Amino acid sequence: MPEDGYVHNLLIYMAADNSLSDLALENMNEIIAHADVPEDHALLVFIDRRNTGAFLIRPRKVNSQVILDTIQRYGTVNSGEVSMLTSVITTARQECPAQSYGLILWSHGTGWLPKGLYGESATPAIALQSFSPSGAFRYNIHDSAYPGVKTFGQDGESQMEIADLSYALKAYHHDYICFDACLMADVQTYYELKDACDYFVGSPAEIIDTGFPYDKLLSVMMPYKGRENLIVLCDAYYNKYNAMAGYNKSATISLVSTQFLTPLAMAFGELVAHTSADPETVDRESLQTYDRLREHVFFDIERMARVLGDDTRYNAFCEVLNNVVVYKKSTEYFITIPINHFSGLAAYLPTERLPRIQSGFRNTSWNMTIGGWVSE
């Protein structure tokens, strides 16, 4: 260890005891093949795959040879539990104390939604629509014609909800947290976790299951110099998928500063307090949506603000939003979802047609801060 400790410690937490198990191994192999870590930096990878047990590994190069130090063998564990995540973070920091820390959370993800509510059926039920090549969502999202996606923290049937994740991270501070998981760049998630880091990297839509560009990860993230590395990482992610063909040419990515999330909530609260628009009667088809659900839950926050606010309050909101979203980039489509408007951040538009999701939203820090848009 360097005399003054490490400059930067990056931990990748791969909760892959699920359908992504084989892809976790592929990503791990990419990391190992490109494990050119500066001597004053540390990379640690926790990986929990099906039927293999969990390990905390430190890849590094010694005399041009990649060495894999096994820091800890965990055996069969639940990587979706708060206690497991906190244990791994603690061990990684004790092993390689550093001036700054980063965290990549790798798994399935369904944004802020409580466990089991991704795809809650609407009441009354909404009829399935037939597929149309020109329209998004009008197809079976499980159709094998479409690429696989990462649909944070699933271990078997266990999932770590955002409130649990917030609890797990409250004892630590990271320079950044990156979500290699679907639908995590939503304002409800980020607001709940805003005290855990300075920056978030994530996708408001899904993520193709091959994930982040791990073959380029260390070359763009080390040596770590701050926000500029995160911008290059976002570019590398976008470029990976933008260079592909067909449905795989699908990417939405953004870099968000947590410093301005509270002012953003204040500005959005102003819109909600003074709007004449009823969320139940808003033309949802006119909004930009990011999910492939029958009844959409993830909408572009800027388009939503435009529908809800007068010009003055909308412009004030956008001014803050421009400070929140440091970087944003998207392909023209995500699979068959047209990305016509992209602010880099998703939000929920309340509806009583989704009673359990509505109840979950009621208890979010975001809802309470903006003035109780959904109340008892």
C-alpha positions as CSV (number, residue, x, y, z in Angstrom):
1,M,0.0,0.0,0.0
2,P,1.3,3.5,-0.8
3,E,2.6,5.3,2.3
4,D,-0.2,7.9,2.2
5,G,-2.9,5.5,1.2
6,Y,-4.5,5.1,-2.2
7,V,-5.6,8.0,-4.3
8,H,-8.8,6.2,-5.3
9,N,-10.6,3.0,-4.5
10,L,-13.2,1.7,-7.0
11,L,-15.5,-1.1,-5.8
12,I,-17.7,-3.0,-8.3
13,Y,-20.5,-4.9,-6.5
14,M,-21.9,-7.6,-8.9
15,A,-25.1,-9.1,-7.5
16,A,-25.4,-11.8,-10.1
17,D,-27.0,-14.7,-8.4
18,N,-29.8,-14.4,-10.9
19,S,-30.4,-14.6,-14.7
20,L,-27.4,-12.4,-15.3
21,S,-24.9,-14.9,-13.8
22,D,-23.1,-15.8,-17.1
23,L,-23.0,-12.1,-18.2
24,A,-21.3,-11.3,-14.9
25,L,-18.5,-13.7,-15.7
26,E,-18.1,-12.1,-19.1
27,N,-17.9,-8.6,-17.6
28,M,-15.4,-10.0,-15.0
29,N,-13.2,-11.4,-17.7
30,E,-13.2,-8.0,-19.4
31,I,-12.2,-6.4,-16.2
32,I,-9.4,-8.9,-15.6
33,A,-8.1,-8.6,-19.2
34,H,-7.8,-4.8,-18.8
35,A,-6.7,-4.6,-15.2
36,D,-4.0,-2.0,-15.7
37,V,-4.5,-0.3,-12.3
38,P,-2.0,2.5,-11.3
39,E,0.0,1.6,-8.2
40,D,-1.7,4.4,-6.2
41,H,-5.2,3.2,-7.1
42,A,-7.2,0.2,-6.0
43,L,-9.8,-1.8,-7.9
44,L,-11.9,-4.4,-6.0
45,V,-14.7,-6.6,-7.4
46,F,-17.3,-8.4,-5.4
47,I,-19.0,-11.1,-7.5
48,D,-21.8,-13.4,-6.5
49,R,-22.9,-15.8,-9.2
50,R,-25.2,-18.8,-9.3
51,N,-23.8,-22.0,-7.7
52,T,-20.3,-20.5,-7.3
53,G,-20.4,-18.6,-4.0
54,A,-19.3,-15.0,-3.5
55,F,-15.8,-13.6,-3.6
56,L,-14.1,-10.2,-3.1
57,I,-11.3,-10.0,-5.5
58,R,-8.6,-7.4,-6.1
59,P,-7.2,-7.5,-9.7
60,R,-3.9,-5.7,-10.2
61,K,-0.8,-5.9,-12.3
62,V,2.6,-6.9,-11.0
63,N,5.5,-6.8,-13.5
64,S,3.0,-6.7,-16.4
65,Q,1.2,-9.8,-15.1
66,V,-2.4,-9.7,-13.9
67,I,-2.7,-10.9,-10.3
68,L,-6.0,-11.8,-8.7
69,D,-5.8,-11.4,-4.9
70,T,-8.8,-13.1,-3.2
71,I,-9.5,-10.8,-0.3
72,Q,-12.4,-12.8,1.0
73,R,-14.4,-15.9,0.2
74,Y,-18.0,-15.6,1.4
75,G,-19.5,-18.9,0.3
76,T,-23.3,-18.9,-0.3
77,V,-24.7,-15.5,0.6
78,N,-27.6,-13.2,-0.3
79,S,-26.0,-10.2,-2.1
80,G,-29.4,-8.5,-2.1
81,E,-29.2,-8.0,1.7
82,V,-28.1,-4.7,3.3
83,S,-25.7,-6.5,5.6
84,M,-23.9,-8.1,2.7
85,L,-23.4,-4.8,0.9
86,T,-22.2,-3.0,4.0
87,S,-19.8,-5.8,4.9
88,V,-18.2,-5.7,1.4
89,I,-17.9,-1.9,1.4
90,T,-16.3,-2.0,4.8
91,T,-13.8,-4.7,3.9
92,A,-12.9,-3.0,0.6
93,R,-12.1,0.2,2.5
94,Q,-10.1,-1.5,5.2
95,E,-8.1,-3.3,2.6
96,C,-7.4,-0.3,0.5
97,P,-8.1,3.0,2.4
98,A,-8.1,5.9,-0.1
99,Q,-8.6,9.6,-0.5
100,S,-11.7,9.0,-2.5
101,Y,-14.1,6.2,-3.3
102,G,-16.3,5.1,-6.2
103,L,-19.0,2.4,-6.4
104,I,-20.5,0.5,-9.4
105,L,-23.6,-1.4,-8.5
106,W,-24.2,-4.2,-11.0
107,S,-27.4,-6.2,-11.1
108,H,-31.0,-6.1,-12.2
109,G,-32.8,-2.9,-11.4
110,T,-36.3,-1.4,-11.4
111,G,-35.6,2.1,-10.3
112,W,-37.5,3.4,-7.2
113,L,-40.3,0.8,-7.4
114,P,-40.9,-1.3,-4.3
115,K,-40.3,-5.0,-4.6
116,G,-42.6,-6.9,-6.9
117,L,-44.3,-3.8,-8.4
118,Y,-42.5,-3.6,-11.8
119,G,-45.4,-4.1,-14.2
120,E,-48.3,-3.8,-11.7
121,S,-51.5,-4.3,-13.7
122,A,-53.6,-1.2,-14.1
123,T,-57.1,-0.8,-12.6
124,P,-59.2,-1.0,-14.7
125,A,-57.0,-3.2,-16.9
126,I,-55.6,-1.7,-20.1
127,A,-55.9,-3.8,-23.2
128,L,-52.7,-5.1,-24.8
129,Q,-51.9,-3.2,-28.0
130,S,-50.9,-4.9,-31.1
131,F,-47.3,-4.4,-32.4
132,S,-46.7,-1.4,-34.6
133,P,-43.2,-0.8,-36.0
134,S,-43.7,3.0,-35.6
135,G,-44.9,2.9,-32.0
136,A,-43.2,2.0,-28.8
137,F,-44.4,-0.5,-26.2
138,R,-46.8,-2.3,-28.6
139,Y,-45.1,-5.6,-28.4
140,N,-44.2,-8.4,-26.0
141,I,-41.2,-7.2,-24.0
142,H,-40.1,-10.8,-23.5
143,D,-40.0,-11.5,-27.2
144,S,-36.7,-13.2,-28.1
145,A,-36.4,-10.9,-31.1
146,Y,-35.3,-8.1,-28.7
147,P,-32.0,-8.0,-26.9
148,G,-31.8,-8.9,-23.2
149,V,-31.8,-6.2,-20.6
150,K,-31.0,-5.8,-17.0
151,T,-34.5,-5.6,-15.6
152,F,-30.8,-2.8,-8.1
153,G,-29.7,-5.9,-6.3
154,Q,-31.5,-9.2,-7.1
155,D,-30.4,-12.4,-5.5
156,G,-32.8,-15.2,-6.4
157,E,-36.2,-13.9,-5.3
158,S,-34.6,-11.3,-3.0
159,Q,-34.4,-7.7,-3.9
160,M,-32.8,-4.7,-2.2
161,E,-35.3,-1.8,-2.2
162,I,-34.1,1.8,-2.5
163,A,-34.8,2.6,1.1
164,D,-32.7,-0.4,2.1
165,L,-29.9,0.7,-0.3
166,S,-30.1,4.2,1.3
167,Y,-29.7,2.6,4.7
168,A,-26.8,0.5,3.6
169,L,-24.9,3.5,2.1
170,K,-25.6,6.1,4.8
171,A,-22.4,5.2,6.8
172,Y,-20.2,5.9,3.7
173,H,-19.6,8.6,1.2
174,H,-18.6,8.0,-2.4
175,D,-17.5,10.4,-5.0
176,Y,-19.8,8.7,-7.4
177,I,-22.2,5.7,-7.6
178,C,-22.8,4.2,-11.0
179,F,-25.7,1.9,-11.7
180,D,-25.1,-0.8,-14.2
181,A,-28.8,-1.8,-13.9
182,C,-32.0,-0.8,-15.5
183,L,-34.2,2.3,-14.9
184,M,-32.1,3.7,-12.0
185,A,-31.7,7.3,-13.3
186,D,-35.0,8.4,-11.8
187,V,-35.5,11.3,-9.5
188,Q,-37.2,9.3,-6.8
189,T,-34.1,6.9,-6.5
190,Y,-31.6,9.7,-6.7
191,Y,-33.3,11.9,-4.2
192,E,-33.4,9.0,-1.7
193,L,-29.7,8.4,-2.1
194,K,-28.5,11.9,-2.6
195,D,-26.5,12.1,0.6
196,A,-24.5,9.0,-0.3
197,C,-22.4,10.5,-3.1
198,D,-21.5,13.6,-5.2
199,Y,-22.5,12.1,-8.6
200,F,-24.7,9.4,-10.1
201,V,-24.2,7.7,-13.4
202,G,-27.2,5.7,-14.7
203,S,-29.8,5.1,-17.3
204,P,-33.5,6.3,-17.1
205,A,-34.4,3.5,-19.5
206,E,-33.2,-0.1,-19.4
207,I,-29.6,-1.2,-20.0
208,I,-28.7,-3.9,-22.6
209,D,-27.6,-6.9,-20.6
210,T,-24.0,-6.7,-21.8
211,G,-23.7,-3.6,-19.5
212,F,-21.0,-1.0,-19.1
213,P,-17.9,-1.0,-21.3
214,Y,-15.7,-2.9,-18.9
215,D,-12.9,-3.3,-21.5
216,K,-12.5,0.4,-21.2
217,L,-13.4,1.0,-17.6
218,L,-10.0,1.3,-16.1
219,S,-8.6,3.3,-19.0
220,V,-11.3,6.0,-18.5
221,M,-11.6,5.9,-14.7
222,M,-7.9,5.7,-13.7
223,P,-6.1,7.7,-12.8
224,Y,-9.1,9.3,-11.1
225,K,-9.3,13.0,-11.3
226,G,-13.0,13.7,-10.6
227,R,-16.0,14.5,-12.8
228,E,-14.0,14.5,-16.0
229,N,-13.5,10.7,-15.7
230,L,-17.3,10.2,-15.2
231,I,-18.0,12.2,-18.4
232,V,-15.6,10.0,-20.3
233,L,-17.2,6.9,-18.8
234,C,-20.6,8.1,-20.0
235,D,-19.2,8.7,-23.5
236,A,-17.7,5.2,-23.6
237,Y,-21.0,3.7,-22.6
238,Y,-22.9,5.6,-25.2
239,N,-20.3,4.9,-27.9
240,K,-20.4,1.2,-27.2
241,Y,-24.1,0.9,-28.0
242,N,-24.3,3.6,-30.6
243,A,-21.8,1.7,-32.7
244,M,-24.1,-1.4,-32.8
245,A,-26.8,-2.2,-35.3
246,G,-30.5,-2.9,-35.0
247,Y,-32.2,-3.1,-31.6
248,N,-28.8,-3.3,-29.8
249,K,-28.2,0.3,-30.8
250,S,-29.9,1.3,-27.6
251,A,-28.6,3.6,-24.9
252,T,-29.6,6.3,-22.5
253,I,-27.1,7.6,-20.1
254,S,-26.7,10.6,-17.8
255,L,-24.4,12.1,-15.1
256,V,-26.2,13.8,-12.3
257,S,-24.9,16.1,-9.6
258,T,-26.5,15.5,-6.2
259,Q,-25.6,19.0,-5.1
260,F,-28.7,20.4,-6.8
261,L,-31.3,17.7,-6.2
262,T,-32.9,19.6,-3.2
263,P,-33.3,22.8,-5.3
264,L,-34.7,20.7,-8.0
265,A,-37.3,19.3,-5.6
266,M,-38.2,22.8,-4.5
267,A,-38.7,23.9,-8.1
268,F,-40.8,20.9,-9.0
269,G,-42.8,21.4,-5.8
270,E,-43.6,24.9,-7.1
271,L,-44.9,23.4,-10.3
272,V,-47.1,20.9,-8.5
273,A,-48.4,23.5,-6.0
274,H,-49.6,25.8,-8.7
275,T,-50.5,23.5,-11.6
276,S,-54.1,23.3,-12.9
277,A,-53.3,20.0,-14.6
278,D,-54.7,16.8,-13.1
279,P,-52.1,14.0,-13.3
280,E,-55.0,11.5,-13.9
281,T,-56.1,13.3,-17.0
282,V,-52.7,14.4,-18.5
283,D,-52.2,12.9,-21.9
284,R,-49.5,10.4,-21.1
285,E,-49.0,9.5,-24.7
286,S,-47.7,13.1,-25.2
287,L,-44.9,12.5,-22.6
288,Q,-41.6,10.8,-23.2
289,T,-41.6,7.4,-21.5
290,Y,-38.6,5.2,-20.8
291,D,-40.1,1.9,-19.7
292,R,-41.7,-0.9,-21.8
293,L,-44.6,-1.4,-19.4
294,R,-48.3,-1.4,-20.5
295,E,-49.0,1.3,-18.0
296,H,-45.9,3.5,-17.9
297,V,-44.2,4.5,-14.7
298,F,-40.9,6.2,-15.9
299,F,-41.5,9.5,-17.7
300,D,-39.0,12.2,-18.7
301,I,-39.1,14.8,-15.9
302,E,-38.6,17.8,-18.2
303,R,-41.5,16.9,-20.5
304,M,-43.6,16.3,-17.4
305,A,-42.7,19.8,-16.0
306,R,-43.6,21.3,-19.3
307,V,-47.1,19.9,-19.1
308,L,-47.6,20.8,-15.4
309,G,-46.1,24.3,-15.2
310,D,-46.6,27.8,-16.5
311,D,-43.8,29.4,-18.5
312,T,-42.2,31.1,-15.5
313,R,-42.1,28.1,-13.2
314,Y,-41.2,25.7,-16.0
315,N,-38.2,27.9,-17.0
316,A,-37.1,28.2,-13.3
317,F,-37.3,24.4,-13.1
318,C,-35.3,23.9,-16.3
319,E,-32.6,26.3,-15.0
320,V,-32.1,24.0,-11.9
321,L,-32.4,20.8,-14.0
322,N,-29.5,22.1,-16.2
323,N,-27.3,22.2,-13.1
324,V,-28.5,18.7,-11.9
325,V,-27.8,16.9,-15.2
326,V,-24.2,17.4,-16.0
327,Y,-24.1,15.1,-19.0
328,K,-26.8,13.3,-21.1
329,K,-26.8,11.4,-24.3
330,S,-29.2,8.9,-25.9
331,T,-29.6,6.9,-29.1
332,E,-32.6,7.7,-31.3
333,Y,-34.4,4.6,-30.0
334,F,-34.2,2.3,-27.1
335,I,-35.1,-1.0,-28.8
336,T,-38.4,0.4,-30.2
337,I,-39.0,3.3,-27.8
338,P,-38.5,6.5,-29.7
339,I,-36.4,8.9,-27.6
340,N,-37.8,12.2,-28.8
341,H,-37.0,14.2,-25.6
342,F,-34.1,13.3,-23.3
343,S,-33.4,15.3,-20.1
344,G,-31.4,12.5,-18.6
345,L,-33.8,12.0,-15.6
346,A,-37.0,10.1,-15.2
347,A,-39.9,10.7,-12.8
348,Y,-43.3,9.2,-11.8
349,L,-46.6,10.8,-12.8
350,P,-49.2,9.7,-10.2
351,T,-52.2,7.6,-11.1
352,E,-54.7,5.8,-9.0
353,R,-54.8,3.1,-11.7
354,L,-51.7,1.7,-10.1
355,P,-52.7,1.6,-6.4
356,R,-49.7,-0.3,-5.0
357,I,-47.2,1.8,-6.9
358,Q,-49.2,4.9,-5.9
359,S,-48.9,3.8,-2.2
360,G,-45.1,3.3,-2.7
361,F,-44.7,6.7,-4.2
362,R,-46.6,8.3,-1.4
363,N,-43.8,7.3,1.0
364,T,-40.8,8.4,-1.1
365,S,-38.7,11.3,0.2
366,W,-39.2,13.0,-3.2
367,N,-43.0,13.1,-2.8
368,M,-42.8,14.4,0.8
369,T,-40.3,17.1,-0.2
370,I,-42.3,18.4,-3.1
371,G,-45.2,18.9,-0.8
372,G,-47.1,15.6,-0.8
373,W,-48.3,15.4,-4.4
374,V,-49.8,12.1,-3.4
375,S,-51.3,12.1,0.1
376,E,-53.4,9.9,2.3
